[in-house]
């Protein structure tokens, strides 16, 4: 299939989804949301099947209901725009082109759960967007004030720490502390920012809230599958004939995805960024992109036969070693030992059988680490070493 034919196919697929990047009247969406009862909004979001689009996939309606039922002096809504996962750059485009939808989604969430303040926690490397975003927040705050809506939204900048993508580390950072994950429970919906009930949702999740209010839960459910409802914005990079940011329905197989985006020689797809799962060519046809298969926060990195999977894994481990906050031993020491281990095998200092010991260590990290950073290291490590063992050990 030629690149032009692929682009035509993509256009047809995106015409059907086309929820995030299609310009809409967000003022009308907000008015529609505010005309509903808070509980009806939560029921609609729940019925839509919307799950967190940042990677974790937690049901959005359940999170909102928890915050709505929590008691506190004040409630908050935080948009997690700390897009630090390697290979992920879709939230950057959403914030740049469709921040109105994100802010509208935040305002509707605030109304539904009873929050009065909202914050967009912006990745430190995205500070070039800060002035534009804050200006738009100021415009919306005037709208809220003129309509008697008790809600305001502002931008907060992170400092470039990957771990602050985890919601409690993000909250610690917002409170002026070192960005480290908290123990859970309590969860943010009960005791989050300033120890008050807080909803933390991803950029894309909040943008989809606005489209669900606009078009209804049934329309959203008509896209995707029964287990993975709705569309998804993908960041496509690597050895591709087509690259960029695309909104597509969930439920595609890796094979279908590769047929559109691959260069004809794709041997592996890293789904979900560095912390995701590496799918080999032999599993393309049977692996579904979605919650019933391999979920993703959006990153899809394609590798062809010219790429060394040892170097891919080494790059990931160097990233995790650098970004570990160091708070818990399994992650702090585990990342270091996994990296040293594959280097030792590669140098002939350790036998091939040592890789099995490293895989056990990775599995231990997945259950003993405090937050998602250490818990997710096993995903790329074990999937790459299982399917590309010969490239690690030669």
N, C-alpha and C positions, 0 to 999 in steps of 0.2 A: 504494500500500500504506500503510495507516494505521500510526501508531507502535505501536499495540498489536499489530497483525499482525506488524510487524517484530520486536518483542520476543519474540513466540511463536516465530517462525522462528529467532531467535537462540538461544532456549532449547533448541530441538530440535538445532541444530547443536552447541551446547556440551555437550549430554548425551553426544554421541558422543566428543568429545575429552575434556573434563573431566578432565585429568590434573593440572594445576598447583594448582587451587584446591579440589579435592576432598580433604577430610580423610582421612588414612590413618595407619596405625600405623608411624611412622618407625623405632621401635625394632625392629620385625619386619623392616623393609626393611634396616636396618643389619646385623642378625643374618644375614639371607640373603646379603648381600654378603660378609660376613666368612667365611661358610661356603664361599665359592668360592675358587678359586685366583686370584691377582692377574692372571695372563695371561688367564684365562677372562673376568674382568670386562672387561678391555681388548678382548678379542675380541667380547664382547656389545655393548659401546658402539660399536665399529667396525661391527658387523653391523647395528646399529639405524639407521645412516645419520645419527646425530645430528651436526649441524654447529653451530658457535658461534651463539648467538642474540643476540649483541651487535651484529651487523651484518656482520662480516667473513666469517662462514660457514665458518671453517676446520674441517675434520673433527676432531671431539673425540677419537676413538680414535687418530688419527695423532699428535696432540699428546701424549696420555698415553703412547703407546708410546715416543716420543722421550724423555720424562722418565724413564720406567722404565729405559730402556737407558743413560741418562747416568750418569756416575760423579761423586761429590761427597761431601763430608763430611756434608752434610745436605740434605734436600730440602723444598720448601715448596709449599703450595697456596694460591693467592690467589683470592678471589672478587671480581671486578671489579664493584663496586656504585657506580661513578662514573657514574651515569646523567645525563650532561650534555647529550645531544642534544636540541635544541629539539623539542618535540612528543612526547617520550618520557617516560612516567611509569608504565610497567607494572612495572618492578623495585621501585619504591616500594611498590606494593600487595603484590607477592610477599613482600618482606621483612617487611612489616607483618603479613601474614596467614599466610604459609607459610614462615617462616624455618627451621622444623624440617627441611623438605625440602632447603633449601639447605645447611644444616649436614650433613645426612645425605649429600648428594651430595659434599660436600667430604671427609668422612671416608672414603667409599668410594673416591674418587679417591686420597686419601693412602695407603690400604691398597694400591691397585693399583700405584702408582708408587714406593712406599717413602718417603713423606714423613712427617714427624713434627710439623710446625707448619703451622697454617692461619691466614689473616687475611681478614677481610671489609673491603675498602677502601671505605669509605662516602663518598659524595659529601658535600662540606661543607654543602650546602644541606639535606641529609637528617639533620643532627645531632640533630634532634628524635626520631629513631628510635634513636639510639646507645645510650641507657641500656637500653631494652627489648631491643635486640639483644644487648648485652653480657651482660645478665642471662640471656638464653637460652643464650648461649655458655657461661657459667659453669655452667649446669645440665647442659649436654651434656658439658662437661669432667669433671664429677663422674661422669657415666655412663661416659665413656671410661676414667677412672681405675679405677672399680670393676670394670670388665670387663677390665682389664689391656691396654687399647688404647693404644698409644704415639702419641697424637695429641691436640693441643689447638688450640682456635680462639679468636681474639680479634678485636676490632674496631679498625680504624685509621681516622682521619678525614682526608679530603682538605681542601683549602682553597678549593675552588670553581673550579679551573682545568679548562676543557673539555679541554685537551690531555692531562690525566692519565687520560682514558679510554683512551688509547693505552697498551698494556701496559708498555712500557719506561719511559715517562714516569711511569706509576703507580709502578713499582718505584723510580725515582729519588726520587720524593716520599716513599715509605716509608722510604728510607734517609736521609732528612733533607736531601736536595738539592733544588735548583730543579727543578720538574717539566718536564723536557725529554726528548724521545725520544732513545734511544741509536741508534748505528749497528747495523744487523743485516746479516749475522751478527756475533757469535753471537746465537742466539735464546734467550729465557728458559728453554726446556726444557733447555738445556745450561749456560747461565750467566745466571741471573736475579737474584732477590733475594739480596743478600750474595754475589753471584757464584756462587751454587749453583743446581742444577737446580730450576726452578720452573714449575709449571702455573698459568696465569692463565686462568680461565674466567668467563664472565658469570653473573650471578644466575640467569637463566632456564635457562641451559645446565645448571647444577648441579642445579637443581630437577628438570629432566627426567631427569638421571642416576638420581635416586631412583626415578622412575616407571618407568624402563626396567628397573631391577633388580627392581622389584615385579611388573611385568606381562610383561616379556620383550621381546626385540628385535622379534619378529614382530608383536606387538600395536602397537608404536610404528610399524613400517613399514606397517601396514595403514591408517594415517592419512596423508593428503597424497598425494604423487605419487612416482614412482620417482626423480625428481631432487631432490625436496624432501620428505623423509620427516618425518612427525610433525606436531604442532600448533605453533602460534605464538601468543604473547600480543601483542595489538595495543593500542596507545594511540590512540584515535580522538578527533580534535578538529577544530575549525574550523566550517564551515557545515554542520552535521549535524542530522538529526532525532533521531538516537541517538548519544550520546557516552559515553565511558568506556573501561574496560579489558575486553577480551573475548578468550577463547582460542578460536581457530578453526583449521581444518585449512589447511595450506599448499596452494597450487595453485588458489586461486580467481582469477578474472579481476577486473580493476579494475571492470568493469561489474557483476559480481555483488556486489562489495563496496559499490559506490555505490548499488545498488538497495536495499540494506539500510540503509546509514548516511547516504546523501545526503539533501538537502532538496528534491530534484526539479529543481534548477538547478545541479548541480555541473559546472563547466567544467574543473577541473583537480584532480589529487590529487598531493600531494607525498609520495612514498613514501620512508621512511627518514629523515625529519627534514630539517634544513637542509642536510645533506651528501648527501641522496639525490637521486632523479630526479623531475622534474615530468612527470606524464603528462597530456596534454590529452584532452579529451572524445572526439576522433576515434579515439584509440587505446585506449579503455577495453576494448572487446570483445576485442582481440587481445593484451592485456598481462596476463601471469600474475604473481601475487604469489608469488614463490618464486625459487629459485636458477636455474631455467631461464628466468626472466623478469626481474623486478625484485626483488632481495632487499631485506629491510628488517630493521632492528634492532627494529622494532615501531611506529615512528611513522607514522601515516596522517593527514595534514592535508588536509581537503577545502576547496576554495574555490569559491564560486559567482560568478555574473556581476557581482555588486556589488563584487568585489575587483579592485584594480589589481595586475597581476602585476609591474609596475615596482616598486611599493611592497613587494611580497613579496620580490622579489630584493634590493632595497636593504636591507631589514631583515636578510636573510641575510648580505649582504656586510658590513654594520656589525658583525654578530655575529662573523664570521670575522676581521675586522680587529682587533677587540677581543681575541679569544681566541688569536690566533696567538702562539706563544711567542717568535717573533722570531729563533729560532736559525738558520734557513736563509733565504737571500735570496729564492728563488722564492715562498715563502709570505708572508714579511714584507712585501716590496715588492709582490708580485702582488696580495694582497688589497686593499691601498691603491689600487693603480692601477685595478683593476676597479671599485671603488666610485667613484673620481673620474671614471672613464670614462663610466659610465652617467649620472652626474649632469651631466657636460658635454654629453652627447648630449641629455639631457632639457632642458637650458637653452639648446640651440641653439648651443652653443659648438663642437661637433664635428658633422660630417655623419653621416648614418645609416650610411655605409660604415665608419665607425670601429668600429662594433660587430663587424665581421669581424676587425679587428685584436685586439680584446679577446678574442674567442673563441679566437684563436691563442694569446694569452697564457695563457688558462685551460688550454688543452691542454698547453702547456709546463709549467705548474704541476703538472699531473697526473702528469708523468713525472720532474720535476726536484725536487719537494719531498721533504723527508726523511721525513715521516710522513703518516699518513692525513688529517690536517687539510688541509694544502695540496693533497694529491693528490685530495681529494674535492670541492674547490671547483668544479672544472669540471663536476661532475654537475648541480648546480642551475643554474649559470650558463648552460651550453650548452643544457640542455633548456628552460629558460624563454625564453632569447633565440631559440631555434629555433622554438618553437611560439607564442610570444606577442611576436614582434618588433614588431608594430604598437603594442603597449602600452608598449614601452620607448622607442620613437622619436618618438611623437607629441608 
